[in-house]
Amino acid sequence: MLRNIKKQSKKKAIIRFETEPGQQAQVDWKERKKMINRFNGVFEFNIFLIVLGFSREKYIEIIEDKTQPTLFKCLINSFQSFGGVPHELLFDNMKTVVDSHNTFINKVNFNTKFKQFTKDFNFKPLACQPYRPQTKGKVEALAKLTNRLDAYNGEFETFEELQAIAKKVMKELNEEISQATMQTPISLLEKERKYLSPIASERVISHYTSPLNNYKVGKDSMISYKGKRYSVNPDLIDKTVNVFISKDNDLEIYFDSQLICKHRISDKVFNVDKEHMIQIMRSNYNDVLSEEEIATKAEKALINFDYCW
């Protein structure tokens, strides 16, 4: 009888999982938390949580929903806060990330938009095994630490003030000595940052934080932007391209996520690239004119546009 009791009480030990610098971060939500402002108004919100595995550097953000665009923005904000991107991100099986998780064969199907995000920001996604909270223990511990927000009940008015309080709490957490490392997360982040991957370009970030505008290419092989016309390759006639304005005030045109051309934004009605004009002429006169004649014809056509070489 005693032998049977010992067998029943025996449990598997949880193996402590440590990561190398820059290797991994754990991501989760704390859902539907409620707080009271100074006017006794009830605020219900969610908290985005992410923690770097090596340094324990934490990023938290109070948000009103858990949609995929919100997740992308929070992840980007965390990468910018960390100063780089971990090589792996471990997620709970959230619907905005995972379409299905077959635990029998241990196969995870990440949704299409999320997979594109992982490619754009160069990290490998991992999904926790369902009902195994210990696999994301670091972020689970962070979720409990956010209860410190409760001390600020009645000390804020607006949602923006509540977000500022969350940033204050986050700063405090990152300046406290971690019981796991016996160092502060902010001090270890200096070491871990060297191993993080670079953050994606401004154009890629803007695609997720301020989606690119879509434009259809006209029969003249141009798009219209704020009443002005800008040329593209004639192969794109009737197709939809994406337009992004860079910080250098260039109009960048993308097709299928690839930069195809860019123009300096100007006050001219027509902004035609010389090579585009040659391609347009070639598509119309390739069978009857030589390359030299096509180039001459393109040159004359450019003069008729308000084009400056």
C-alpha positions as CSV (number, residue, x, y, z in Angstrom):
1,M,0.0,0.0,0.0
2,L,2.8,2.5,0.9
3,R,4.6,1.7,-2.4
4,N,1.4,2.6,-4.3
5,I,1.1,5.9,-2.4
6,K,4.7,6.8,-3.3
7,K,4.1,6.0,-6.9
8,Q,1.0,8.2,-7.0
9,S,2.7,11.2,-5.3
10,K,5.8,11.1,-7.5
11,K,5.9,14.0,-9.9
12,K,8.2,15.0,-12.7
13,A,10.6,17.8,-11.8
14,I,10.4,21.0,-13.9
15,I,13.6,21.6,-15.8
16,R,14.8,25.2,-15.6
17,F,15.1,26.5,-19.2
18,E,17.7,29.3,-19.7
19,T,18.4,30.9,-23.0
20,E,21.5,32.4,-24.6
21,P,21.7,36.2,-25.2
22,G,19.4,37.3,-28.0
23,Q,18.0,33.8,-28.4
24,Q,14.4,34.1,-27.3
25,A,11.6,36.2,-25.9
26,Q,8.2,35.0,-24.5
27,V,5.0,36.7,-25.5
28,D,1.5,36.7,-24.0
29,W,-1.6,38.8,-23.0
30,K,-3.0,39.6,-19.7
31,E,-6.7,39.8,-20.5
32,R,-9.6,42.0,-19.3
33,K,-8.0,43.6,-16.4
34,K,-10.1,46.2,-14.6
35,M,-9.0,49.4,-12.8
36,I,-10.9,52.4,-11.4
37,N,-10.0,56.0,-12.2
38,R,-10.3,58.9,-9.8
39,F,-13.9,59.5,-10.8
40,N,-14.8,55.8,-10.0
41,G,-15.0,55.1,-13.7
42,V,-14.2,51.4,-14.6
43,F,-11.5,50.9,-17.2
44,E,-11.3,47.4,-18.7
45,F,-8.2,46.7,-20.8
46,N,-5.6,44.1,-21.9
47,I,-1.9,44.1,-21.3
48,F,0.6,43.0,-23.9
49,L,3.5,41.2,-22.3
50,I,7.0,40.2,-23.6
51,V,10.2,39.4,-21.7
52,L,13.7,38.6,-23.1
53,G,14.9,35.2,-21.9
54,F,18.4,36.1,-21.1
55,S,18.3,39.5,-19.5
56,R,14.7,39.3,-18.3
57,E,14.1,42.8,-19.8
58,K,10.4,43.4,-19.9
59,Y,8.1,45.3,-22.1
60,I,4.4,45.9,-21.2
61,E,1.8,47.9,-23.0
62,I,-1.8,48.6,-22.1
63,I,-4.1,48.2,-25.1
64,E,-7.9,48.1,-25.7
65,D,-8.1,45.1,-28.0
66,K,-6.1,42.0,-29.0
67,T,-6.5,42.2,-32.8
68,Q,-3.6,41.2,-35.1
69,P,-2.7,44.8,-36.1
70,T,-2.5,45.7,-32.4
71,L,-0.3,42.6,-31.8
72,F,2.0,43.7,-34.6
73,K,2.3,47.2,-33.3
74,C,3.0,46.0,-29.8
75,L,5.7,43.7,-31.0
76,I,7.3,46.5,-33.1
77,N,7.2,48.8,-30.1
78,S,8.9,46.1,-28.0
79,F,11.6,45.5,-30.6
80,Q,12.3,49.3,-30.6
81,S,12.4,49.3,-26.8
82,F,14.9,46.4,-26.7
83,G,17.0,47.8,-29.5
84,G,16.7,44.7,-31.7
85,V,14.8,41.5,-32.4
86,P,15.3,38.1,-30.7
87,H,16.0,35.1,-32.9
88,E,12.9,33.3,-31.5
89,L,9.6,34.4,-30.1
90,L,7.6,32.0,-28.0
91,F,3.8,32.5,-28.1
92,D,0.8,31.1,-26.4
93,N,-1.7,29.6,-28.8
94,M,-3.3,33.0,-29.5
95,K,-5.8,33.2,-32.4
96,T,-4.0,36.1,-34.0
97,V,-0.9,33.9,-34.4
98,V,-1.9,30.2,-34.6
99,D,-4.5,28.8,-36.9
100,S,-4.2,25.3,-35.5
101,H,-2.0,23.2,-33.2
102,N,-2.0,19.5,-33.5
103,T,-0.5,18.3,-30.3
104,F,-0.5,14.6,-31.3
105,I,2.1,15.2,-34.1
106,N,3.3,18.5,-32.6
107,K,2.6,20.5,-35.7
108,V,1.7,24.2,-35.5
109,N,0.0,26.1,-38.4
110,F,0.8,29.8,-38.1
111,N,-1.6,32.1,-40.0
112,T,-0.5,33.6,-43.3
113,K,-0.3,37.3,-42.2
114,F,1.7,36.4,-39.1
115,K,4.1,34.3,-41.1
116,Q,4.8,37.3,-43.3
117,F,5.4,39.4,-40.2
118,T,8.0,36.9,-39.0
119,K,9.8,37.0,-42.3
120,D,9.7,40.8,-42.4
121,F,11.2,41.0,-38.9
122,N,13.5,38.0,-39.2
123,F,12.5,35.8,-36.2
124,K,11.4,32.2,-35.8
125,P,8.0,31.8,-34.2
126,L,7.4,29.0,-31.6
127,A,4.1,28.0,-30.0
128,C,3.7,26.7,-26.5
129,Q,2.3,23.3,-25.9
130,P,-1.3,23.7,-24.7
131,Y,-1.9,23.3,-21.0
132,R,1.9,23.6,-20.3
133,P,2.2,27.0,-18.7
134,Q,5.7,26.2,-17.4
135,T,7.0,26.4,-21.0
136,K,6.4,30.2,-20.9
137,G,7.2,30.7,-17.2
138,K,9.1,34.0,-17.6
139,V,6.1,35.7,-19.2
140,E,3.7,34.1,-16.8
141,A,5.8,35.6,-13.9
142,L,5.6,39.0,-15.7
143,A,1.8,38.7,-15.9
144,K,1.7,38.4,-12.1
145,L,4.0,41.4,-11.6
146,T,1.6,43.6,-13.5
147,N,-0.7,43.4,-10.4
148,R,1.5,46.3,-9.2
149,L,-0.8,48.4,-11.4
150,D,-3.5,47.9,-8.8
151,A,-1.7,50.4,-6.4
152,Y,-2.7,53.1,-8.9
153,N,-6.4,52.6,-8.7
154,G,-8.0,56.1,-8.3
155,E,-4.8,57.9,-9.4
156,F,-5.5,58.4,-13.1
157,E,-8.2,60.0,-15.2
158,T,-7.7,59.0,-18.8
159,F,-6.5,55.9,-20.8
160,E,-3.4,57.8,-21.8
161,E,-2.5,58.4,-18.1
162,L,-3.0,54.7,-17.4
163,Q,-0.6,53.9,-20.3
164,A,1.9,56.3,-18.7
165,I,1.6,54.5,-15.4
166,A,2.2,51.1,-17.1
167,K,5.5,52.6,-18.6
168,K,6.5,53.7,-15.1
169,V,5.9,50.2,-13.6
170,M,7.8,48.7,-16.5
171,K,10.8,50.9,-15.8
172,E,10.7,49.9,-12.2
173,L,10.6,46.2,-13.0
174,N,13.6,46.5,-15.3
175,E,15.6,48.3,-12.7
176,E,15.0,45.7,-9.9
177,I,17.3,42.8,-9.3
178,S,15.9,39.6,-10.8
179,Q,15.9,36.6,-8.4
180,A,16.8,34.4,-11.4
181,T,19.9,36.3,-12.5
182,M,20.8,38.4,-9.4
183,Q,21.2,41.3,-11.7
184,T,18.9,44.0,-13.1
185,P,17.3,43.4,-16.5
186,I,18.4,46.8,-17.7
187,S,22.1,46.0,-17.0
188,L,21.9,42.6,-18.7
189,L,20.1,44.1,-21.7
190,E,23.3,46.0,-22.6
191,K,25.0,42.6,-23.1
192,E,22.0,40.9,-24.8
193,R,21.4,43.8,-27.2
194,K,24.6,42.9,-29.0
195,Y,23.1,39.6,-30.0
196,L,19.7,40.8,-31.1
197,S,18.9,41.0,-34.9
198,P,18.5,44.5,-36.5
199,I,15.0,46.0,-36.6
200,A,13.3,46.1,-40.0
201,S,13.4,49.2,-42.2
202,E,11.2,52.2,-41.7
203,R,9.2,51.2,-44.8
204,V,8.5,47.7,-43.4
205,I,7.6,49.1,-40.0
206,S,5.2,51.7,-41.6
207,H,3.5,48.9,-43.5
208,Y,2.3,47.5,-40.1
209,T,1.8,50.7,-38.1
210,S,0.5,52.9,-41.0
211,P,-0.5,50.6,-43.8
212,L,0.6,51.6,-47.3
213,N,-1.8,53.2,-49.6
214,N,-2.9,51.2,-52.6
215,Y,-3.0,52.7,-56.1
216,K,-4.1,51.2,-59.5
217,V,-1.7,51.7,-62.4
218,G,-3.5,53.5,-65.3
219,K,-3.3,52.7,-69.0
220,D,-0.6,55.4,-69.3
221,S,1.6,53.4,-66.9
222,M,1.3,56.0,-64.2
223,I,-0.3,56.3,-60.8
224,S,-1.9,59.5,-59.5
225,Y,-0.7,60.8,-56.1
226,K,-2.2,64.1,-54.8
227,G,-3.2,65.2,-58.3
228,K,0.3,64.5,-59.8
229,R,1.2,61.6,-62.1
230,Y,4.2,59.3,-61.4
231,S,5.4,56.6,-63.8
232,V,6.0,52.9,-63.3
233,N,7.0,49.9,-65.5
234,P,4.2,49.4,-68.2
235,D,4.1,45.7,-67.2
236,L,2.2,46.9,-64.1
237,I,-0.7,48.5,-66.1
238,D,-4.1,47.7,-64.4
239,K,-2.3,46.2,-61.4
240,T,-2.4,47.6,-57.8
241,V,0.8,48.9,-56.3
242,N,1.6,50.2,-52.8
243,V,2.9,53.7,-52.1
244,F,5.0,54.8,-49.2
245,I,6.4,58.3,-48.5
246,S,9.9,58.0,-47.0
247,K,11.3,60.4,-44.5
248,D,13.5,61.8,-47.3
249,N,10.2,62.8,-49.1
250,D,10.6,60.2,-51.8
251,L,7.5,58.5,-53.2
252,E,8.4,54.8,-53.0
253,I,6.3,52.4,-55.1
254,Y,6.1,48.7,-54.2
255,F,4.6,45.7,-56.0
256,D,4.3,42.3,-54.3
257,S,6.4,43.7,-51.3
258,Q,9.3,44.6,-53.6
259,L,10.5,48.2,-54.2
260,I,10.1,48.8,-58.0
261,C,10.9,52.5,-58.3
262,K,10.8,55.8,-56.5
263,H,10.3,59.4,-57.4
264,R,11.1,62.6,-55.7
265,I,7.7,64.2,-54.8
266,S,7.3,67.4,-56.9
267,D,4.9,70.0,-58.0
268,K,5.1,68.9,-61.6
269,V,1.9,67.4,-63.1
270,F,3.8,64.5,-64.8
271,N,6.8,62.8,-63.3
272,V,8.2,60.3,-65.8
273,D,11.3,58.2,-65.4
274,K,13.4,58.0,-68.6
275,E,13.7,54.2,-68.4
276,H,9.9,53.9,-67.9
277,M,9.3,56.0,-71.0
278,I,11.7,53.8,-73.0
279,Q,9.9,50.7,-71.8
280,I,6.5,52.3,-72.8
281,M,7.8,53.0,-76.3
282,R,9.3,49.6,-76.5
283,S,6.0,47.9,-75.7
284,N,4.3,49.9,-78.5
285,Y,7.0,50.1,-81.2
286,N,9.3,47.1,-80.6
287,D,8.3,45.5,-83.9
288,V,8.8,48.5,-86.1
289,L,11.5,50.6,-84.5
290,S,15.1,49.9,-83.6
291,E,16.4,50.4,-80.0
292,E,18.0,53.7,-81.1
293,E,14.8,54.9,-82.6
294,I,12.8,53.9,-79.6
295,A,15.3,55.9,-77.3
296,T,14.9,58.9,-79.6
297,K,11.2,58.7,-79.5
298,A,11.2,58.3,-75.7
299,E,13.4,61.4,-75.4
300,K,11.0,63.5,-77.5
301,A,8.0,62.3,-75.6
302,L,9.7,63.3,-72.3
303,I,10.0,66.8,-73.5
304,N,6.3,67.0,-74.0
305,F,5.8,66.1,-70.4
306,D,6.8,68.5,-67.7
307,Y,9.9,66.5,-67.2
308,C,13.3,67.7,-65.9
309,W,16.4,65.6,-66.6
